[in-house]
Amino acid sequence: MDVEPVTVVHAYGVVRTDAVLDLPPTGIGGAGIAVLDAPPVSAVFSILPDRWFGADSWRHHAEDPEWLAAVATEHQRVLGALIRDTDVLPLRLPAMYRDELHLREYLRVEGPLLHAVLESLRDHLEWSVHLYFVGLPEEHTRARPTTGADYLRRKSRALADRQEAQANRERLVQNAYATLADLSRQSVVNRPQDSAVSGRNEPMLLNSAHLVSRRHERLFFTAVEEAAAKLAPNGITVEVTGPWPPYNFVELGAETLAGQQ
């Protein structure tokens, strides 16, 4: 007698029930993707084998960055496809439900709130802005000091120059963020990412997220280009990533679902 494998429902995000969606063919682990309607909202989900993606697996891989990154990448890939066409409330990992009935109950209970949040974020996407200090061109080698007093004077002056340059960089970074924040619906400054996360060796001076209207994206990116031109002579480079679902402006997912497991 064949025994059906135990499964778990993984939800990627919540959309309006009347949204027009172009679903990607597969999700996490190559699983198919479907939509569960519970008007006025719907959830995009996959059915995954509990053995590989259930609660025990998440606990087992809690300290396995390679496994976590692979799942997160697939989760984001699905969300990235969805936001091309509609607004999405992203669910944070691990967004697991026992079955479709469990997911439907969550949507039924939280539906009015989820729909209100979707309406408040209508036609807005998140963009990340990272500023890095890549350094200034090396100065020409000066003549060696001829006396001890000359050496100390140069050392003191070099320290003062570094402090002044750092203060100037901080002002420039603050001004750049303020300019971009003015063109955003909402903005937030997060802690600088570690090089293992950013993939860069240069120190990160700013890690900000901006909620930007789709209609204002060109204006936002013009401001980014202007800020980059001002920052470059001071050894600061700008990196923009996105668009993303509004991760930094919506708190839904693992924390919400924990009590329902």
TORDREN-343032 format. One record per residue (C-alpha): residue number from 1; residue in one letter; chain; x, y, z. Coordinates in steps of 0.1 Angstrom, whole numbers. Layout:
residues N
[r NUM; A; A; [X; Y; Z]]
...
This chain:
residues 261
[r 1; M; A; [0; 0; 0]]
[r 2; D; A; [15; 33; -11]]
[r 3; V; A; [17; 60; 16]]
[r 4; E; A; [13; 96; 5]]
[r 5; P; A; [43; 117; 14]]
[r 6; V; A; [39; 143; 42]]
[r 7; T; A; [39; 178; 28]]
[r 8; V; A; [39; 214; 40]]
[r 9; V; A; [25; 245; 24]]
[r 10; H; A; [50; 273; 18]]
[r 11; A; A; [36; 307; 11]]
[r 12; Y; A; [56; 333; -8]]
[r 13; G; A; [34; 363; -5]]
[r 14; V; A; [-1; 378; -5]]
[r 15; V; A; [-17; 397; -34]]
[r 16; R; A; [-52; 411; -41]]
[r 17; T; A; [-76; 384; -53]]
[r 18; D; A; [-84; 405; -84]]
[r 19; A; A; [-47; 409; -93]]
[r 20; V; A; [-36; 397; -127]]
[r 21; L; A; [-6; 373; -122]]
[r 22; D; A; [20; 358; -144]]
[r 23; L; A; [32; 329; -122]]
[r 24; P; A; [67; 316; -126]]
[r 25; P; A; [67; 279; -136]]
[r 26; T; A; [84; 266; -105]]
[r 27; G; A; [93; 277; -70]]
[r 28; I; A; [114; 263; -41]]
[r 29; G; A; [128; 228; -49]]
[r 30; G; A; [113; 229; -84]]
[r 31; A; A; [78; 227; -69]]
[r 32; G; A; [48; 240; -88]]
[r 33; I; A; [32; 273; -78]]
[r 34; A; A; [-5; 279; -72]]
[r 35; V; A; [-28; 306; -59]]
[r 36; L; A; [-52; 302; -30]]
[r 37; D; A; [-81; 327; -30]]
[r 38; A; A; [-97; 340; 1]]
[r 39; P; A; [-112; 373; -11]]
[r 40; P; A; [-103; 401; -9]]
[r 41; V; A; [-67; 386; -8]]
[r 42; S; A; [-49; 355; -22]]
[r 43; A; A; [-17; 337; -13]]
[r 44; V; A; [9; 324; -38]]
[r 45; F; A; [22; 291; -25]]
[r 46; S; A; [39; 258; -32]]
[r 47; I; A; [34; 224; -17]]
[r 48; L; A; [67; 210; -5]]
[r 49; P; A; [79; 178; 10]]
[r 50; D; A; [80; 181; 48]]
[r 51; R; A; [111; 159; 49]]
[r 52; W; A; [131; 186; 31]]
[r 53; F; A; [114; 218; 40]]
[r 54; G; A; [93; 212; 71]]
[r 55; A; A; [99; 226; 106]]
[r 56; D; A; [124; 199; 115]]
[r 57; S; A; [144; 207; 83]]
[r 58; W; A; [145; 244; 92]]
[r 59; R; A; [157; 236; 127]]
[r 60; H; A; [183; 212; 113]]
[r 61; H; A; [196; 238; 88]]
[r 62; A; A; [194; 268; 112]]
[r 63; E; A; [232; 272; 111]]
[r 64; D; A; [236; 262; 75]]
[r 65; P; A; [241; 294; 55]]
[r 66; E; A; [243; 276; 21]]
[r 67; W; A; [210; 259; 26]]
[r 68; L; A; [193; 290; 39]]
[r 69; A; A; [206; 311; 11]]
[r 70; A; A; [194; 286; -15]]
[r 71; V; A; [159; 286; -1]]
[r 72; A; A; [159; 324; 3]]
[r 73; T; A; [170; 329; -33]]
[r 74; E; A; [142; 307; -47]]
[r 75; H; A; [117; 324; -24]]
[r 76; Q; A; [128; 358; -37]]
[r 77; R; A; [129; 346; -73]]
[r 78; V; A; [92; 339; -71]]
[r 79; L; A; [84; 373; -54]]
[r 80; G; A; [106; 391; -80]]
[r 81; A; A; [85; 376; -108]]
[r 82; L; A; [53; 386; -91]]
[r 83; I; A; [62; 423; -84]]
[r 84; R; A; [66; 429; -122]]
[r 85; D; A; [29; 428; -125]]
[r 86; T; A; [13; 436; -92]]
[r 87; D; A; [17; 446; -55]]
[r 88; V; A; [29; 418; -32]]
[r 89; L; A; [31; 415; 6]]
[r 90; P; A; [62; 393; 10]]
[r 91; L; A; [61; 366; 37]]
[r 92; R; A; [93; 362; 56]]
[r 93; L; A; [109; 328; 58]]
[r 94; P; A; [99; 303; 70]]
[r 95; A; A; [63; 310; 59]]
[r 96; M; A; [50; 275; 65]]
[r 97; Y; A; [15; 261; 70]]
[r 98; R; A; [2; 226; 77]]
[r 99; D; A; [-20; 225; 47]]
[r 100; E; A; [-41; 247; 24]]
[r 101; L; A; [-69; 248; 50]]
[r 102; H; A; [-45; 263; 75]]
[r 103; L; A; [-33; 289; 50]]
[r 104; R; A; [-69; 297; 40]]
[r 105; E; A; [-78; 303; 77]]
[r 106; Y; A; [-49; 327; 81]]
[r 107; L; A; [-61; 346; 50]]
[r 108; R; A; [-97; 346; 63]]
[r 109; V; A; [-87; 360; 97]]
[r 110; E; A; [-61; 385; 85]]
[r 111; G; A; [-76; 393; 51]]
[r 112; P; A; [-91; 428; 59]]
[r 113; L; A; [-57; 439; 74]]
[r 114; L; A; [-37; 424; 46]]
[r 115; H; A; [-59; 441; 20]]
[r 116; A; A; [-56; 474; 38]]
[r 117; V; A; [-18; 471; 38]]
[r 118; L; A; [-18; 462; 1]]
[r 119; E; A; [-39; 493; -7]]
[r 120; S; A; [-16; 515; 13]]
[r 121; L; A; [14; 502; -7]]
[r 122; R; A; [-4; 503; -41]]
[r 123; D; A; [21; 508; -70]]
[r 124; H; A; [51; 510; -47]]
[r 125; L; A; [83; 490; -47]]
[r 126; E; A; [114; 488; -25]]
[r 127; W; A; [149; 499; -37]]
[r 128; S; A; [181; 494; -17]]
[r 129; V; A; [208; 520; -18]]
[r 130; H; A; [243; 511; -6]]
[r 131; L; A; [272; 536; -3]]
[r 132; Y; A; [308; 523; -1]]
[r 133; F; A; [340; 540; 6]]
[r 134; V; A; [364; 528; -21]]
[r 135; G; A; [392; 551; -12]]
[r 136; L; A; [409; 581; -28]]
[r 137; P; A; [438; 581; -53]]
[r 138; E; A; [471; 578; -35]]
[r 139; E; A; [490; 610; -30]]
[r 140; H; A; [524; 615; -45]]
[r 141; T; A; [551; 605; -21]]
[r 142; R; A; [564; 635; -2]]
[r 143; A; A; [600; 641; 8]]
[r 144; R; A; [610; 623; 39]]
[r 145; P; A; [609; 645; 71]]
[r 146; T; A; [643; 658; 79]]
[r 147; T; A; [638; 663; 117]]
[r 148; G; A; [618; 648; 145]]
[r 149; A; A; [597; 679; 148]]
[r 150; D; A; [589; 678; 110]]
[r 151; Y; A; [579; 641; 114]]
[r 152; L; A; [555; 649; 143]]
[r 153; R; A; [541; 679; 125]]
[r 154; R; A; [533; 658; 94]]
[r 155; K; A; [518; 630; 114]]
[r 156; S; A; [496; 654; 133]]
[r 157; R; A; [485; 671; 100]]
[r 158; A; A; [478; 637; 84]]
[r 159; L; A; [456; 627; 114]]
[r 160; A; A; [437; 660; 112]]
[r 161; D; A; [432; 655; 74]]
[r 162; R; A; [418; 620; 79]]
[r 163; Q; A; [394; 632; 106]]
[r 164; E; A; [382; 661; 84]]
[r 165; A; A; [378; 638; 54]]
[r 166; Q; A; [358; 613; 75]]
[r 167; A; A; [335; 641; 88]]
[r 168; N; A; [330; 654; 52]]
[r 169; R; A; [321; 619; 40]]
[r 170; E; A; [296; 615; 68]]
[r 171; R; A; [280; 648; 58]]
[r 172; L; A; [279; 638; 22]]
[r 173; V; A; [263; 604; 31]]
[r 174; Q; A; [237; 621; 53]]
[r 175; N; A; [228; 646; 25]]
[r 176; A; A; [226; 619; -1]]
[r 177; Y; A; [202; 599; 21]]
[r 178; A; A; [181; 629; 29]]
[r 179; T; A; [177; 637; -8]]
[r 180; L; A; [166; 602; -17]]
[r 181; A; A; [143; 600; 13]]
[r 182; D; A; [125; 631; 2]]
[r 183; L; A; [117; 613; -31]]
[r 184; S; A; [105; 582; -13]]
[r 185; R; A; [72; 573; 3]]
[r 186; Q; A; [91; 559; 32]]
[r 187; S; A; [128; 553; 39]]
[r 188; V; A; [148; 534; 65]]
[r 189; V; A; [184; 531; 74]]
[r 190; N; A; [196; 496; 83]]
[r 191; R; A; [228; 484; 98]]
[r 192; P; A; [257; 482; 73]]
[r 193; Q; A; [261; 447; 59]]
[r 194; D; A; [290; 425; 66]]
[r 195; S; A; [313; 419; 37]]
[r 196; A; A; [302; 382; 37]]
[r 197; V; A; [267; 395; 29]]
[r 198; S; A; [275; 424; 6]]
[r 199; G; A; [302; 405; -13]]
[r 200; R; A; [324; 436; -12]]
[r 201; N; A; [356; 443; 8]]
[r 202; E; A; [350; 481; 10]]
[r 203; P; A; [333; 494; 41]]
[r 204; M; A; [296; 502; 37]]
[r 205; L; A; [288; 537; 47]]
[r 206; L; A; [250; 535; 41]]
[r 207; N; A; [225; 507; 39]]
[r 208; S; A; [191; 522; 32]]
[r 209; A; A; [158; 510; 18]]
[r 210; H; A; [133; 533; 0]]
[r 211; L; A; [97; 527; -8]]
[r 212; V; A; [92; 544; -42]]
[r 213; S; A; [62; 548; -64]]
[r 214; R; A; [65; 531; -98]]
[r 215; R; A; [55; 564; -113]]
[r 216; H; A; [84; 582; -96]]
[r 217; E; A; [112; 557; -103]]
[r 218; R; A; [128; 578; -131]]
[r 219; L; A; [129; 608; -108]]
[r 220; F; A; [144; 587; -80]]
[r 221; F; A; [171; 573; -102]]
[r 222; T; A; [180; 607; -116]]
[r 223; A; A; [186; 618; -79]]
[r 224; V; A; [207; 586; -74]]
[r 225; E; A; [229; 595; -104]]
[r 226; E; A; [233; 631; -92]]
[r 227; A; A; [242; 619; -57]]
[r 228; A; A; [267; 595; -72]]
[r 229; A; A; [284; 623; -91]]
[r 230; K; A; [288; 643; -59]]
[r 231; L; A; [301; 614; -39]]
[r 232; A; A; [326; 600; -64]]
[r 233; P; A; [353; 627; -59]]
[r 234; N; A; [353; 618; -22]]
[r 235; G; A; [359; 581; -29]]
[r 236; I; A; [323; 570; -24]]
[r 237; T; A; [305; 547; -48]]
[r 238; V; A; [267; 541; -50]]
[r 239; E; A; [251; 507; -56]]
[r 240; V; A; [213; 503; -61]]
[r 241; T; A; [196; 469; -59]]
[r 242; G; A; [160; 460; -66]]
[r 243; P; A; [132; 463; -72]]
[r 244; W; A; [122; 443; -41]]
[r 245; P; A; [89; 436; -25]]
[r 246; P; A; [85; 460; 5]]
[r 247; Y; A; [104; 438; 29]]
[r 248; N; A; [115; 467; 51]]
[r 249; F; A; [80; 482; 53]]
[r 250; V; A; [59; 451; 60]]
[r 251; E; A; [62; 427; 89]]
[r 252; L; A; [45; 395; 79]]
[r 253; G; A; [57; 360; 79]]
[r 254; A; A; [75; 338; 104]]
[r 255; E; A; [67; 359; 135]]
[r 256; T; A; [30; 360; 126]]
[r 257; L; A; [28; 324; 117]]
[r 258; A; A; [47; 310; 147]]
[r 259; G; A; [16; 309; 169]]
[r 260; Q; A; [-4; 291; 143]]
[r 261; Q; A; [19; 261; 137]]
